[in-house]
Amino acid sequence: FIYFYGLERRVLVDRADYLAIAQELIRLLPIYDSSNSFRRYVSALLWLTLCLASQSEKVPQSLFHQAIRATARWNDDLLAMCLAVLHNNQQPLPANVAYLVGQNDSRSSSSIIVRRHQVEFLTLFEKRYREDFGIGIQLRASKREKRIGYHPASGTLLRALGAVDGLSLPS
């Protein structure tokens, strides 16, 4: 965690080295995958980092897709930051991210068949999505922005900054 605290400080305080830190976070995720706490903190910082990076530069698609593959568990905040990266980079919504959005939507029913045959279902979803939307849907944002809070893992950074709520995302 001490090493992670340094990465977190570099992103939140120094606001620098976003893409290099994102790559390092992606590298760390499979190494420490057995710790749910660490995985949650790393995933949150990874998407926050990519989101901050996308506000000032284009995030390489290869890095974006590596981050998607590295994220084992999704929640509304992670998905919001993922969609914000796409919007900021003016990239269409790819099929795999559309699948994640649908999968995590509370209005979407979840079936044991989908869970057991996830690869086949994803393949079918991607095929149908491409038939209907080609390379993907172009994302548009409403005028109202969504606030994403970030709770630093470092207690020292937490006391210094408080919960970071200064990130506004297009919604």
N, C-alpha and C positions, 0 to 999 in steps of 0.2 A: 504493500500500500504506500510506502514512503516514496517509491519511484513514481507511482501513480499521482501522488500529491504534487510532485514537481511538474508533471505533464498538465495537471489540472490548473495549477498556478500559471503556467505559461499561456494557456488558452484564456483563462478568465481575467488575469491581471495584466499580463504583458500583451495579450491579443496578437500573438505572433506564431509563426510556424504551423499554421493550421493543417496543411496537407501532410507534412512530415509527422505531426502528432497523430493524425488520423491513421496513417499507415502503421505507426507504432501500436496504437490501440487495437487495430485489427490483428496485429501480430500477437498481442498479449491475450486476446480472448480465448483462443484454443488452449493456451498454456495453462491458464488458471480457470478453466471451464467448470471445475468441480465446486467452486465457491459461488453460490448464487448471489451473495452480496457483491462480490467483486464484479461478476458479470453484469449486474444491474448498473453499477456505477460506471463501468467501462462503456457499456452500450449507450447510456445517457450522455456521457461526455463525447463519445464518438459522433453521435448525431448532432449534438450541439456544436461541435467543432466543424463538422461539414456544413452545417447551416450558417455559421459565422463566416466560414470561408466563401460560401456561395454568394454572400452579400458583396464581396469585393473582387472575387475572381471566379473563373469557371472551374468547377470541380470535375476532374477527369472522370469519364464514364466508367473506366476500369476500376477506379477507386470507389466510386459510388456502388457499383455492383459487388465489389468485395465486401463493402460494409453491409449490404443487404444479406449476403451469404453468411457473414460473421454474426449477425444479430439473430440469436436463437429465440428470444421471446419479445414480442411486440406489444406495445401499449399505445394509447391514443397520442401521448406526447411524442413518442418515437416516430409514429406514422406522420404526425403533423410536421416534424422537422424533416423527415424524408421527402414529403410532398413539397415543403418549402424549398428544399435544394433543387428539386426538379423545376419548380416555378421560377426560382431565381436564375437558373441556367437556361430557361426557356426551352426545356426538354419536354417532349410529350410523355404522358403516363405510360410506362411500359407494362406489359401484360403481367409480369410477376409482381409488380407493386400494386396493380389493380386487384390482383388475387389476394394480396395481404390486406388491403383495405376492406374487401368484401369479407374475408375470413375473420377480421377483428371487429366488424360492425355488429353491434348487439342485435340488430334487426335480422341478421343473417342466421338461418338455422344451421346448427352443426349436427352432423350425422356421424354415426360410428363408421359407416361405409366410407365417407370422405376421409376420416382419420386413418382408417386401415389402408386405403388405396390412394394416399395423398399424391404420389407421383403421377399416377394415371389421371387423377382428377385435375391436377395442375396442367398436365399436358393437354387435356381436352379443353380446359378453360383458356389456355394460351391460344390454341387453334381457333376457337370461336371468337376470342377477343380480336385476333388479327383479321379474321374474316369481316368482322363488323367495323373495326376501327383502324385497320392498317397498322402503322407504326405506333399508334397510341392516340389518346385524347390529349389535346392541348389544354393545360390547366389554366384556369382563370381564377383570380382572387376577388373576393368581395372588398368593399371599401373598409370594412371593419377588420381590424387586425386581431389576431389571437395571441395572447400572452402565454409564454411558456416559462415556467419556473424551473430553476435548476438548484438542487440541494447539493452543495459541495461535499465530497467525502472527507476532506481534510477539516478537522475541527478548528485549526488555526485559520484557515481560509474562510471557514464558515463565520467565525467571529469577526474577521476583518471585513468581509463583504456582506454578510447576511445571506439569506437565500437569494440567488441571482434571479431576478425576475425581469431583467432588462431586455429580454429578447422578444421582439414582436415579429410574428410570422404572418404572412398573407393567409387569410382563411378562405 
